[in-house]
Amino acid sequence: MEKVYKTMRNTGVSSFVLGILILVTGITFGVLSIINGAALLKEKNEITF
């Protein structure tokens, strides 16, 4: 039984860590997208075709 509890604990910890990594990655890409979008909007008047 102890082996089952260790396996469940390890799975829970790895799921928790993976969730945190996904959250941080999502926030990072979101902020970068906002910054890039703002830069494009700022420079849109200088674009000529």
PDB file of N, H, CA, C and O in Angstrom:
ATOM      1  N   MET A   1       0.810  -1.193   0.000  1.00  0.00           N
ATOM      2  CA  MET A   1       0.000   0.000   0.000  1.00  0.00           C
ATOM      3  C   MET A   1       0.856   1.261   0.000  1.00  0.00           C
ATOM      4  O   MET A   1       0.474   2.273  -0.587  1.00  0.00           O
ATOM      5  N   GLU A   2       1.999   1.204   0.650  1.00  0.00           N
ATOM      6  H   GLU A   2       2.310   0.381   1.127  1.00  0.00           H
ATOM      7  CA  GLU A   2       2.852   2.388   0.734  1.00  0.00           C
ATOM      8  C   GLU A   2       3.327   2.817  -0.656  1.00  0.00           C
ATOM      9  O   GLU A   2       3.461   4.010  -0.931  1.00  0.00           O
ATOM     10  N   LYS A   3       3.578   1.852  -1.519  1.00  0.00           N
ATOM     11  H   LYS A   3       3.470   0.883  -1.296  1.00  0.00           H
ATOM     12  CA  LYS A   3       4.029   2.154  -2.869  1.00  0.00           C
ATOM     13  C   LYS A   3       2.945   2.915  -3.643  1.00  0.00           C
ATOM     14  O   LYS A   3       3.255   3.820  -4.417  1.00  0.00           O
ATOM     15  N   VAL A   4       1.694   2.554  -3.436  1.00  0.00           N
ATOM     16  H   VAL A   4       1.442   1.819  -2.806  1.00  0.00           H
ATOM     17  CA  VAL A   4       0.586   3.236  -4.098  1.00  0.00           C
ATOM     18  C   VAL A   4       0.509   4.685  -3.638  1.00  0.00           C
ATOM     19  O   VAL A   4       0.311   5.581  -4.460  1.00  0.00           O
ATOM     20  N   TYR A   5       0.662   4.930  -2.347  1.00  0.00           N
ATOM     21  H   TYR A   5       0.823   4.203  -1.680  1.00  0.00           H
ATOM     22  CA  TYR A   5       0.602   6.288  -1.812  1.00  0.00           C
ATOM     23  C   TYR A   5       1.758   7.138  -2.332  1.00  0.00           C
ATOM     24  O   TYR A   5       1.574   8.316  -2.637  1.00  0.00           O
ATOM     25  N   LYS A   6       2.946   6.549  -2.434  1.00  0.00           N
ATOM     26  H   LYS A   6       3.096   5.592  -2.186  1.00  0.00           H
ATOM     27  CA  LYS A   6       4.093   7.279  -2.976  1.00  0.00           C
ATOM     28  C   LYS A   6       3.861   7.640  -4.438  1.00  0.00           C
ATOM     29  O   LYS A   6       4.180   8.748  -4.869  1.00  0.00           O
ATOM     30  N   THR A   7       3.305   6.703  -5.195  1.00  0.00           N
ATOM     31  H   THR A   7       3.046   5.803  -4.845  1.00  0.00           H
ATOM     32  CA  THR A   7       3.014   6.959  -6.604  1.00  0.00           C
ATOM     33  C   THR A   7       1.972   8.066  -6.743  1.00  0.00           C
ATOM     34  O   THR A   7       2.113   8.945  -7.593  1.00  0.00           O
ATOM     35  N   MET A   8       0.937   8.030  -5.921  1.00  0.00           N
ATOM     36  H   MET A   8       0.823   7.316  -5.230  1.00  0.00           H
ATOM     37  CA  MET A   8      -0.097   9.069  -5.965  1.00  0.00           C
ATOM     38  C   MET A   8       0.479  10.425  -5.571  1.00  0.00           C
ATOM     39  O   MET A   8       0.141  11.441  -6.179  1.00  0.00           O
ATOM     40  N   ARG A   9       1.335  10.452  -4.571  1.00  0.00           N
ATOM     41  H   ARG A   9       1.610   9.627  -4.077  1.00  0.00           H
ATOM     42  CA  ARG A   9       1.952  11.696  -4.140  1.00  0.00           C
ATOM     43  C   ARG A   9       2.833  12.276  -5.249  1.00  0.00           C
ATOM     44  O   ARG A   9       2.770  13.472  -5.536  1.00  0.00           O
ATOM     45  N   ASN A  10       3.653  11.426  -5.869  1.00  0.00           N
ATOM     46  H   ASN A  10       3.705  10.455  -5.636  1.00  0.00           H
ATOM     47  CA  ASN A  10       4.530  11.887  -6.937  1.00  0.00           C
ATOM     48  C   ASN A  10       3.729  12.400  -8.131  1.00  0.00           C
ATOM     49  O   ASN A  10       4.100  13.397  -8.750  1.00  0.00           O
ATOM     50  N   THR A  11       2.649  11.728  -8.446  1.00  0.00           N
ATOM     51  H   THR A  11       2.348  10.918  -7.943  1.00  0.00           H
ATOM     52  CA  THR A  11       1.797  12.169  -9.548  1.00  0.00           C
ATOM     53  C   THR A  11       1.144  13.510  -9.222  1.00  0.00           C
ATOM     54  O   THR A  11       1.066  14.388 -10.080  1.00  0.00           O
ATOM     55  N   GLY A  12       0.682  13.668  -7.997  1.00  0.00           N
ATOM     56  H   GLY A  12       0.746  12.954  -7.300  1.00  0.00           H
ATOM     57  CA  GLY A  12       0.081  14.931  -7.580  1.00  0.00           C
ATOM     58  C   GLY A  12       1.063  16.082  -7.629  1.00  0.00           C
ATOM     59  O   GLY A  12       0.728  17.170  -8.098  1.00  0.00           O
ATOM     60  N   VAL A  13       2.274  15.851  -7.147  1.00  0.00           N
ATOM     61  H   VAL A  13       2.546  14.968  -6.765  1.00  0.00           H
ATOM     62  CA  VAL A  13       3.299  16.891  -7.153  1.00  0.00           C
ATOM     63  C   VAL A  13       3.677  17.267  -8.574  1.00  0.00           C
ATOM     64  O   VAL A  13       3.800  18.452  -8.887  1.00  0.00           O
ATOM     65  N   SER A  14       3.863  16.285  -9.436  1.00  0.00           N
ATOM     66  H   SER A  14       3.764  15.322  -9.183  1.00  0.00           H
ATOM     67  CA  SER A  14       4.239  16.593 -10.820  1.00  0.00           C
ATOM     68  C   SER A  14       3.111  17.303 -11.554  1.00  0.00           C
ATOM     69  O   SER A  14       3.381  18.171 -12.385  1.00  0.00           O
ATOM     70  N   SER A  15       1.862  16.964 -11.276  1.00  0.00           N
ATOM     71  H   SER A  15       1.643  16.259 -10.602  1.00  0.00           H
ATOM     72  CA  SER A  15       0.734  17.669 -11.884  1.00  0.00           C
ATOM     73  C   SER A  15       0.680  19.115 -11.403  1.00  0.00           C
ATOM     74  O   SER A  15       0.401  20.020 -12.190  1.00  0.00           O
ATOM     75  N   PHE A  16       0.940  19.334 -10.139  1.00  0.00           N
ATOM     76  H   PHE A  16       1.167  18.599  -9.500  1.00  0.00           H
ATOM     77  CA  PHE A  16       0.963  20.680  -9.569  1.00  0.00           C
ATOM     78  C   PHE A  16       2.060  21.523 -10.222  1.00  0.00           C
ATOM     79  O   PHE A  16       1.813  22.662 -10.617  1.00  0.00           O
ATOM     80  N   VAL A  17       3.250  20.978 -10.334  1.00  0.00           N
ATOM     81  H   VAL A  17       3.451  20.052 -10.012  1.00  0.00           H
ATOM     82  CA  VAL A  17       4.373  21.693 -10.944  1.00  0.00           C
ATOM     83  C   VAL A  17       4.076  21.985 -12.414  1.00  0.00           C
ATOM     84  O   VAL A  17       4.347  23.087 -12.891  1.00  0.00           O
ATOM     85  N   LEU A  18       3.531  21.024 -13.125  1.00  0.00           N
ATOM     86  H   LEU A  18       3.311  20.129 -12.738  1.00  0.00           H
ATOM     87  CA  LEU A  18       3.190  21.225 -14.526  1.00  0.00           C
ATOM     88  C   LEU A  18       2.139  22.324 -14.679  1.00  0.00           C
ATOM     89  O   LEU A  18       2.227  23.137 -15.599  1.00  0.00           O
ATOM     90  N   GLY A  19       1.160  22.355 -13.800  1.00  0.00           N
ATOM     91  H   GLY A  19       1.088  21.695 -13.053  1.00  0.00           H
ATOM     92  CA  GLY A  19       0.146  23.400 -13.835  1.00  0.00           C
ATOM     93  C   GLY A  19       0.741  24.780 -13.633  1.00  0.00           C
ATOM     94  O   GLY A  19       0.364  25.730 -14.320  1.00  0.00           O
ATOM     95  N   ILE A  20       1.666  24.893 -12.696  1.00  0.00           N
ATOM     96  H   ILE A  20       1.972  24.122 -12.138  1.00  0.00           H
ATOM     97  CA  ILE A  20       2.329  26.180 -12.454  1.00  0.00           C
ATOM     98  C   ILE A  20       3.135  26.605 -13.678  1.00  0.00           C
ATOM     99  O   ILE A  20       3.103  27.773 -14.065  1.00  0.00           O
ATOM    100  N   LEU A  21       3.847  25.678 -14.283  1.00  0.00           N
ATOM    101  H   LEU A  21       3.873  24.729 -13.969  1.00  0.00           H
ATOM    102  CA  LEU A  21       4.637  26.001 -15.475  1.00  0.00           C
ATOM    103  C   LEU A  21       3.752  26.461 -16.629  1.00  0.00           C
ATOM    104  O   LEU A  21       4.092  27.414 -17.331  1.00  0.00           O
ATOM    105  N   ILE A  22       2.632  25.798 -16.827  1.00  0.00           N
ATOM    106  H   ILE A  22       2.356  25.024 -16.257  1.00  0.00           H
ATOM    107  CA  ILE A  22       1.712  26.184 -17.892  1.00  0.00           C
ATOM    108  C   ILE A  22       1.135  27.572 -17.610  1.00  0.00           C
ATOM    109  O   ILE A  22       1.002  28.383 -18.526  1.00  0.00           O
ATOM    110  N   LEU A  23       0.798  27.848 -16.367  1.00  0.00           N
ATOM    111  H   LEU A  23       0.906  27.190 -15.622  1.00  0.00           H
ATOM    112  CA  LEU A  23       0.268  29.153 -15.991  1.00  0.00           C
ATOM    113  C   LEU A  23       1.286  30.256 -16.253  1.00  0.00           C
ATOM    114  O   LEU A  23       0.943  31.286 -16.834  1.00  0.00           O
ATOM    115  N   VAL A  24       2.526  30.056 -15.835  1.00  0.00           N
ATOM    116  H   VAL A  24       2.805  29.220 -15.363  1.00  0.00           H
ATOM    117  CA  VAL A  24       3.575  31.057 -16.031  1.00  0.00           C
ATOM    118  C   VAL A  24       3.838  31.272 -17.518  1.00  0.00           C
ATOM    119  O   VAL A  24       4.008  32.408 -17.961  1.00  0.00           O
ATOM    120  N   THR A  25       3.871  30.191 -18.287  1.00  0.00           N
ATOM    121  H   THR A  25       3.733  29.268 -17.928  1.00  0.00           H
ATOM    122  CA  THR A  25       4.094  30.302 -19.727  1.00  0.00           C
ATOM    123  C   THR A  25       2.959  31.073 -20.391  1.00  0.00           C
ATOM    124  O   THR A  25       3.204  31.921 -21.249  1.00  0.00           O
ATOM    125  N   GLY A  26       1.736  30.788 -20.006  1.00  0.00           N
ATOM    126  H   GLY A  26       1.537  30.099 -19.309  1.00  0.00           H
ATOM    127  CA  GLY A  26       0.583  31.492 -20.577  1.00  0.00           C
ATOM    128  C   GLY A  26       0.605  32.971 -20.272  1.00  0.00           C
ATOM    129  O   GLY A  26       0.341  33.795 -21.148  1.00  0.00           O
ATOM    130  N   ILE A  27       0.918  33.314 -19.034  1.00  0.00           N
ATOM    131  H   ILE A  27       1.132  32.645 -18.323  1.00  0.00           H
ATOM    132  CA  ILE A  27       0.988  34.729 -18.657  1.00  0.00           C
ATOM    133  C   ILE A  27       2.105  35.433 -19.419  1.00  0.00           C
ATOM    134  O   ILE A  27       1.931  36.562 -19.877  1.00  0.00           O
ATOM    135  N   THR A  28       3.248  34.770 -19.556  1.00  0.00           N
ATOM    136  H   THR A  28       3.389  33.852 -19.184  1.00  0.00           H
ATOM    137  CA  THR A  28       4.381  35.363 -20.271  1.00  0.00           C
ATOM    138  C   THR A  28       4.026  35.639 -21.717  1.00  0.00           C
ATOM    139  O   THR A  28       4.273  36.737 -22.216  1.00  0.00           O
ATOM    140  N   PHE A  29       3.447  34.654 -22.404  1.00  0.00           N
ATOM    141  H   PHE A  29       3.247  33.762 -21.998  1.00  0.00           H
ATOM    142  CA  PHE A  29       3.084  34.859 -23.800  1.00  0.00           C
ATOM    143  C   PHE A  29       1.980  35.901 -23.948  1.00  0.00           C
ATOM    144  O   PHE A  29       1.965  36.646 -24.927  1.00  0.00           O
ATOM    145  N   GLY A  30       1.074  35.962 -23.005  1.00  0.00           N
ATOM    146  H   GLY A  30       1.086  35.356 -22.210  1.00  0.00           H
ATOM    147  CA  GLY A  30       0.028  36.973 -23.039  1.00  0.00           C
ATOM    148  C   GLY A  30       0.590  38.378 -22.935  1.00  0.00           C
ATOM    149  O   GLY A  30       0.199  39.268 -23.690  1.00  0.00           O
ATOM    150  N   VAL A  31       1.505  38.576 -22.003  1.00  0.00           N
ATOM    151  H   VAL A  31       1.823  37.853 -21.390  1.00  0.00           H
ATOM    152  CA  VAL A  31       2.125  39.889 -21.834  1.00  0.00           C
ATOM    153  C   VAL A  31       2.931  40.268 -23.072  1.00  0.00           C
ATOM    154  O   VAL A  31       2.877  41.412 -23.523  1.00  0.00           O
ATOM    155  N   LEU A  32       3.674  39.319 -23.620  1.00  0.00           N
ATOM    156  H   LEU A  32       3.718  38.389 -23.254  1.00  0.00           H
ATOM    157  CA  LEU A  32       4.447  39.604 -24.834  1.00  0.00           C
ATOM    158  C   LEU A  32       3.536  39.954 -26.002  1.00  0.00           C
ATOM    159  O   LEU A  32       3.868  40.834 -26.796  1.00  0.00           O
ATOM    160  N   SER A  33       2.407  39.288 -26.119  1.00  0.00           N
ATOM    161  H   SER A  33       2.138  38.574 -25.474  1.00  0.00           H
ATOM    162  CA  SER A  33       1.460  39.594 -27.189  1.00  0.00           C
ATOM    163  C   SER A  33       0.887  40.995 -27.039  1.00  0.00           C
ATOM    164  O   SER A  33       0.739  41.716 -28.026  1.00  0.00           O
ATOM    165  N   ILE A  34       0.567  41.380 -25.819  1.00  0.00           N
ATOM    166  H   ILE A  34       0.687  40.794 -25.018  1.00  0.00           H
ATOM    167  CA  ILE A  34       0.049  42.725 -25.577  1.00  0.00           C
ATOM    168  C   ILE A  34       1.100  43.779 -25.918  1.00  0.00           C
ATOM    169  O   ILE A  34       0.779  44.796 -26.533  1.00  0.00           O
ATOM    170  N   ILE A  35       2.334  43.548 -25.530  1.00  0.00           N
ATOM    171  H   ILE A  35       2.595  42.721 -25.031  1.00  0.00           H
ATOM    172  CA  ILE A  35       3.411  44.494 -25.824  1.00  0.00           C
ATOM    173  C   ILE A  35       3.626  44.619 -27.327  1.00  0.00           C
ATOM    174  O   ILE A  35       3.754  45.728 -27.845  1.00  0.00           O
ATOM    175  N   ASN A  36       3.667  43.494 -28.028  1.00  0.00           N
ATOM    176  H   ASN A  36       3.564  42.593 -27.607  1.00  0.00           H
ATOM    177  CA  ASN A  36       3.855  43.537 -29.481  1.00  0.00           C
ATOM    178  C   ASN A  36       2.680  44.205 -30.173  1.00  0.00           C
ATOM    179  O   ASN A  36       2.882  44.966 -31.119  1.00  0.00           O
ATOM    180  N   GLY A  37       1.468  43.944 -29.733  1.00  0.00           N
ATOM    181  H   GLY A  37       1.303  43.326 -28.965  1.00  0.00           H
ATOM    182  CA  GLY A  37       0.295  44.591 -30.310  1.00  0.00           C
ATOM    183  C   GLY A  37       0.312  46.088 -30.099  1.00  0.00           C
ATOM    184  O   GLY A  37      -0.024  46.850 -31.006  1.00  0.00           O
ATOM    185  N   ALA A  38       0.699  46.516 -28.913  1.00  0.00           N
ATOM    186  H   ALA A  38       0.973  45.897 -28.176  1.00  0.00           H
ATOM    187  CA  ALA A  38       0.785  47.947 -28.626  1.00  0.00           C
ATOM    188  C   ALA A  38       1.848  48.613 -29.497  1.00  0.00           C
ATOM    189  O   ALA A  38       1.644  49.728 -29.976  1.00  0.00           O
ATOM    190  N   ALA A  39       2.962  47.949 -29.704  1.00  0.00           N
ATOM    191  H   ALA A  39       3.128  47.043 -29.315  1.00  0.00           H
ATOM    192  CA  ALA A  39       4.011  48.507 -30.562  1.00  0.00           C
ATOM    193  C   ALA A  39       3.519  48.629 -32.007  1.00  0.00           C
ATOM    194  O   ALA A  39       3.820  49.616 -32.678  1.00  0.00           O
ATOM    195  N   LEU A  40       2.772  47.643 -32.487  1.00  0.00           N
ATOM    196  H   LEU A  40       2.528  46.841 -31.942  1.00  0.00           H
ATOM    197  CA  LEU A  40       2.232  47.714 -33.843  1.00  0.00           C
ATOM    198  C   LEU A  40       1.222  48.845 -33.975  1.00  0.00           C
ATOM    199  O   LEU A  40       1.235  49.567 -34.972  1.00  0.00           O
ATOM    200  N   LEU A  41       0.359  49.011 -33.000  1.00  0.00           N
ATOM    201  H   LEU A  41       0.348  48.424 -32.190  1.00  0.00           H
ATOM    202  CA  LEU A  41      -0.617  50.092 -33.051  1.00  0.00           C
ATOM    203  C   LEU A  41       0.053  51.458 -32.992  1.00  0.00           C
ATOM    204  O   LEU A  41      -0.396  52.408 -33.633  1.00  0.00           O
ATOM    205  N   LYS A  42       1.116  51.548 -32.230  1.00  0.00           N
ATOM    206  H   LYS A  42       1.482  50.776 -31.709  1.00  0.00           H
ATOM    207  CA  LYS A  42       1.842  52.811 -32.107  1.00  0.00           C
ATOM    208  C   LYS A  42       2.481  53.205 -33.429  1.00  0.00           C
ATOM    209  O   LYS A  42       2.518  54.389 -33.763  1.00  0.00           O
ATOM    210  N   GLU A  43       2.978  52.249 -34.180  1.00  0.00           N
ATOM    211  H   GLU A  43       2.947  51.287 -33.909  1.00  0.00           H
ATOM    212  CA  GLU A  43       3.708  52.516 -35.422  1.00  0.00           C
ATOM    213  C   GLU A  43       2.832  52.419 -36.671  1.00  0.00           C
ATOM    214  O   GLU A  43       3.358  52.520 -37.780  1.00  0.00           O
ATOM    215  N   LYS A  44       1.540  52.232 -36.537  1.00  0.00           N
ATOM    216  H   LYS A  44       1.113  52.151 -35.636  1.00  0.00           H
ATOM    217  CA  LYS A  44       0.697  52.005 -37.705  1.00  0.00           C
ATOM    218  C   LYS A  44       0.616  53.226 -38.614  1.00  0.00           C
ATOM    219  O   LYS A  44       0.396  53.070 -39.815  1.00  0.00           O
ATOM    220  N   ASN A  45       0.785  54.426 -38.088  1.00  0.00           N
ATOM    221  H   ASN A  45       0.964  54.552 -37.112  1.00  0.00           H
ATOM    222  CA  ASN A  45       0.724  55.628 -38.911  1.00  0.00           C
ATOM    223  C   ASN A  45       1.935  55.772 -39.832  1.00  0.00           C
ATOM    224  O   ASN A  45       1.866  56.484 -40.834  1.00  0.00           O
ATOM    225  N   GLU A  46       3.017  55.117 -39.511  1.00  0.00           N
ATOM    226  H   GLU A  46       3.073  54.538 -38.697  1.00  0.00           H
ATOM    227  CA  GLU A  46       4.232  55.210 -40.308  1.00  0.00           C
ATOM    228  C   GLU A  46       4.272  54.206 -41.457  1.00  0.00           C
ATOM    229  O   GLU A  46       5.204  54.235 -42.262  1.00  0.00           O
ATOM    230  N   ILE A  47       3.294  53.333 -41.548  1.00  0.00           N
ATOM    231  H   ILE A  47       2.537  53.310 -40.894  1.00  0.00           H
ATOM    232  CA  ILE A  47       3.262  52.321 -42.593  1.00  0.00           C
ATOM    233  C   ILE A  47       2.631  52.933 -43.842  1.00  0.00           C
ATOM    234  O   ILE A  47       1.530  53.481 -43.789  1.00  0.00           O
ATOM    235  N   THR A  48       3.334  52.836 -44.955  1.00  0.00           N
ATOM    236  H   THR A  48       4.228  52.391 -44.999  1.00  0.00           H
ATOM    237  CA  THR A  48       2.780  53.304 -46.229  1.00  0.00           C
ATOM    238  C   THR A  48       2.833  52.171 -47.246  1.00  0.00           C
ATOM    239  O   THR A  48       3.763  51.365 -47.252  1.00  0.00           O
ATOM    240  N   PHE A  49       1.825  52.126 -48.099  1.00  0.00           N
ATOM    241  H   PHE A  49       1.070  52.781 -48.094  1.00  0.00           H
ATOM    242  CA  PHE A  49       1.778  51.097 -49.133  1.00  0.00           C
ATOM    243  C   PHE A  49       1.960  51.713 -50.483  1.00  0.00           C
ATOM    244  O   PHE A  49       1.951  51.006 -51.491  1.00  0.00           O
TER     245      PHE A  49
END
